[in-house]
C-alpha cells in the first residue's frame, strides 16, 4: 500500500492531532521526516505520547532542525540542504500502513527549488488534506486542492477540525474531494479524546482506503 501523507492548508491547522487520530484509527506507523523547531518538543514525541502500548511505531526524523521556520531556512542556518532523495531512501518499509506528516502546507519549501508537494510525488504517496475552520480557510483550502489537482497528486479526502464556521460542505463541493471526517474542537486534548475520535472514524476511513 502506498504511504498516506498528511498535509494541510497551512501551519497550525491541526495536522499533528489529526495524524495521531488517523494513526490510531488505522493501527498504522507514524513518520515526520522533516521537523523544524523542537525547543518545546517535536511532533513525533507528541504523537508517540498518545500511541504508547498500541503497537504503532513512531519512526525518527531524517532532518531535525532547530529553528521553528520554513524548513529551507532552518536547514540553511545549519549549513545543510534538505535532500528529497535522501528522505525517500529512508522511507520505513514493512507490512504496516505508514502515515507521513508533512511540514506546514503543500507549498512549503524544503530547499531552494523543491516543495512538500515534490516530496509527496517522489514518495508516490496518497494525500489526506487537513483543513481548519477559520476566516480565510475556504481560499486556503481551495488553493491547496488546486495545487494537488494541477500536480496530479492523488487526494483521498478532507479531514476538518475546529468550529469557527461550517465551511465544510462548500469546500467539499468546490474541491470535489470527499470529506473523511470532522474533528470537533476541544481545549482538552488527551488520550480519551484521541481514542474516541479514532474509533468514530475507523470504519469510514478503512472503507475509503
N, C-alpha and C positions, 0 to 999 in steps of 0.2 A: 504494500500500500504506500502511495506517495505520502510524504510528510505533510502535516497540516500547519500552515503558517498563520499566526495570529498577528494581524496588523490593524491599524486603526486610522481614524480621520485626523489624528493629531497626537500631541503629547498630553498626558494627564487625563485620558478619557476612559481609563479602567481596563486596559489590556491585561495587566498582571492579575487583577482579580478574576477577570473572565478566563484567563489562561488556567488559573488554579481550579476554577469550577469545571472547565472543559476537561482538563487532565483527570480530575476526579471522576467525572461522568463516564469517560471513555476508558478508565483504568489504563491510562497512557503514561508515557515518559515525557519529561519537560526539558527544554533546552533553550537558553537565551545566549546565542553565540557572541553578541556584542553588548557589553554593559558599559555605559558611560556615566560615571559618578557612583561612588559607593561609600561615601562618608557616613551615610545613615543606613548602610546595609544594601545588599544587592537584591534585585528582583528574584534571582534564583534562591537566595536564602529565605526570602519571604514566602515564596511558593513552597519550598521544602518544609517550612514550619507547619504548613497546613496539610502536607501529604505524608506525614510520618505514619508508619505502620500501615501503609496502603499497598506497598509493593511497587509504587511508581519510583522511577529513578530520575533524579534531577542531575543532568549532565553539566560539567563545568564549562564556563565560558571559554571561547577562543581568545577574545580580546576583553580585557578587564581594565578599563581606562578610568583614571582618577577624576577628571574634570566632568562635571554634570553639564554637558554641552552637546551640540551635534557631534556624532562620532568622528567625523573627519577632522573637526577642530580639536577634539580631545586627543585623538591619535597624533595629530601634528605636534601638539605640545609635548608629547612624549617621544618625538622623533621617530615615529613609526607610521606605516601606511597600512590601512586595513586591506587585506587581500581576499577577495571573494573566493578565489580558487582554494586558498588555504582553509577557509571555512568549509567549503564543500567537501574537501578531503577528509574532514573530521566529523562529518555527519554520523551520529551514532547509528549503528546498523544491528538490529535484532528483529524478533518477530512481533514486537510491541508497536502500537501506534505511537508516533512521535509528534508532539506539539512543539512548535518553534515560535518563540515570541520575538518579534522584531523590536527595533529601537524607534520610538516615535511613530511617525506616519510613513506612508508608502514612498514618498519622495524625499525622505531624509537622506542626505548624502553620507555615504560610507567612506568615500575617498574623493579625489578631485574630479572623477568622471563617472562614478557609479553610485547607484542609489539602492535603497532597500528593495525596490521593485526589481532591480537587476539581480539581487541575491535570490529573490523568490524564483525568478526564471531559471537561474543557474541550478538551483536545487531541484527543479521540477516539482515544486510544492503546489498544493491547492490552498486557497486562502479563505479564512474566515475574517470578515471585517467587523471591527468594533466601533460603534457609534454611541456617543453620549448625548443625551437630550439637553442642549443648551442653545442660547440665541446664536445663530450662525451655523448650527450643525447641519442644516439642510444643504447649504452651499458646500461645506467641507465634505459632507458625505457623498454628494453627487460628483464633486470633483474627483474624489478618491475612486468612485465607481467608474468614472470615465477613463481615468488612467489605467485601471485594470482592464477595461474593455479594449482600449487602444493598444495596450501592450500584450493582449491575448493571455492575460493571467486568469486561470480558472478560479472562479469565486464560488464557494459553497453557499454562502449566505451571510446575513447580518446577525450580530448579537447587539442588542440595545441595552443601555443602562441609564440610570438617573431618572428624574421625574420633572424636569423643568416644564416642558410642554410635550404633548404627544405628537411628534412628527413622524412616527414610525410608518404609518400606512402610506404617507406621501413618499417617503424615501424608498420604500419597497416598490411602490408603483413606478416611480420615475427612474429608478435604477434597474428595475426588472431583475433584481436579485432577491431571493426569498428571505423571510425572517426565520431564524433558527430559534431565537429565544429573546425574552426581555428580562433583564435582571433588575429587580426593584432597588431603589435607594435604601441604604442603611448607614447609620453612623456607628454601627456596632458590628464590624466585620469580625467574625470568629468562626470556629470550626463548625458550629451548628448551622450558621448561615450558609457557608460554602457547601456543606453536605446536603442541606435541604435543596439548594438551587441545583446542585449536580443531579440529585435524584429526580427533580422535577423535569429536567430536560434530557435525561439519559435516553429514553426510548426514542424520542423525536430525533435526537442527534444521531443515534445509530441507524435509524431508518433513512435519514438523509445521506449518510455516508455509505 
